[in-house]
Amino acid sequence: MQCVILAAGEGKRMRPFTSHRSKVMLPLANRPILEHLVIAVREAGIQEMLFVVGYGEREIRQHFKDGSEWDVQIEYTVQRNQQGTADALNAVRSSITGRFLLLNADMVIETSDIAALCAREPPCVGLFRSNHPQDYGVVHVRGDRVISLEEKTALPESNTVNAGIYLFDPDIFTLTGVIKPSVRGELELTDSLRVMIQEQRLMAYHLSSWLDVGFPWDMLEANKTLLRTARSHNEGIVEEGVVLKGTVVIGAGSIIKACSYIEGPCIIGKDCRIGPHAYIRGASAIGDRCSIGHSTELKNSIIMEDTKAPHFNYIGDSVIGRRCNFGAGTKIANLRHDHKMVTVGGRNTGREKFGAIIGDDVQFGINCSVNVGTMIGNNTKIPPHSLIEGVVEDGSRERPK
């Protein structure tokens, strides 16, 4: 069987992180989102993969090459104009040889669900019961058959959503080849699904595992989920007086300085410097060449490569980009006083605890305070003793408040 993975989109909802790279290359547990998906598909027994790429395709190609490092075969097809999901699928039409799996690239899913779906008869769509169905297209089923699709709405009539995973055979192209552009000007795969529904032949499979990584705060739950399956492994140096509790992964060349305390699950990349006296709490992922220094506390966060938090910093429930530097005493708040859900730019994160989204190359002066739900764009300079809150655009030079 073949697997088609749609990875051409920019992922605008993931800004500022996607300003210069593809969304599917953002890290979860120190691997790109797409790499976790490739591994899950391979473990389900599928080795032939077709990537539909576009935005940020160079980084994807450079990372995965022909797939041999993962014992799979990867071919690439470019979707230049990105005119919808059906247009992306049509791009691989000439390469499809039989029944195939179709996946959106921005999900986390277990191998068992992929294998179970592949054992069904096509056409079949993977569904999931969501606690926020208003963010997705809702699906109505009768038994194992899909009977209708509902567009995204504020008051959905069901909590069963389309998870963006399908089992098809080549007959799908007789539908995607004739559909017309939607009101958004795109060729929508859902229009082809509606034809199948009318013909009473679209079947449903209810997934037991699925996480959609649509917004930066979704990365935290996905990261936490993936770290649960990690196994402790140490390729670095751990000095005397360090406490490692639970699952902790330490990459080659990394040094854990004396009197640091690390609670797993936690993953630390290559060539990092941790401590002395650092406190790293569970569900944290630290990328390569990072520094988490003296009396710095890190909790349930993603820190991308080459970022430094070297002195008396607190970072909780946050996603931090590449090459950032936290001045001494800079801290991020992660809980509202009224304990209500945190919003970012007016959008509800669905999280009671959430700190900040900080893009690449952000530089903080000493003793800065970042308020809960803040988003800071790339290449921003923050002067000492600043209070930062709300949404800060790329390249800003903030003044103290």
Order of alpha helices (4+ residues) and beta strands (2+ residues): beta-beta-beta-alpha-beta-alpha-beta-alpha-beta-beta-alpha-beta-beta-beta-beta-alpha-alpha-beta-beta-alpha-beta-beta-beta-beta-beta-beta-beta-beta-beta-beta-beta-beta-beta-beta-beta-beta-beta-beta-beta-beta-beta-beta-beta-beta-beta-beta
